[in-house]
């Protein structure tokens, strides 16, 4: 039986038993995106202004509280997506991430196959920051949360971004970085940016890699929200052992050379994992 999706979706051939599931996932996906926007607006006009005015006037305390609110919200959001049948997900080694995050700031690096990767990662760690695009600071659905959480903008001078990230880690706070810089396209190798390496070297911080798989792929850079795959996608998040950067800090070479070598190592690591 042939069914036609929404907009410019390709025609999919689905068994009759899967037709209801397929169209339900389109509806549930739309509902989840709507909920995400609604939560963002409500946080911007209610919870975060109250936090600023009444409870957390000090920026550091406010950012920590904001990050915890977003962590809990994303925790429930990921479980809502799974409960509605939009996707399923599993984890491995997550206790290492949570245990280490209670002791010191982590520089968490991950590959980036999907739009919602960061939602899951934040849902796993109670206190964590990230680098966000400029448009999120001006979007009415996201501006309140990203400002209240003290996330770092990526549209300033690159050296300032790196210094801000290193300062976050040195202050004992965790940070999520996607070395690829953007969502990837299945089957196409993306050249890694040097930002993650530069941050690690400046902060003297080891790297905690999280490998993400999404099968079948969904919400890639080329896909709209309504490009729902023919079967329910499954996300798997696997936390690997920390990558020690001590060998890359040794010697008197230029920082740019050290960053290039560390980036090359990370590229080979991600390919082999």
Secondary structure, DSSP 8 states (H G I E B T S, - for coil): -EE--STT---EE--HHHHHHHHHHHHHHHHHHHHHHHHHHHIIIIIHHHIIIII--SHHHHHHHHHHHHHHHHHHHHHHHHHTTSEEEEEESHHHHHHHHTTS--EEEE---STTHHHHHHHH-SS-EEEE-HHHHH-TTTHHHHHHTT-EESSS-HHHHHHHHHHHHHTT--EEE-TTSS---TT------SHHHHHHHHHT--EEEEEEEEES--S-TT--TT---SS-EEEEEEE---B--HHHH-SS--HHHHHHHHHHHHHHHHHH-
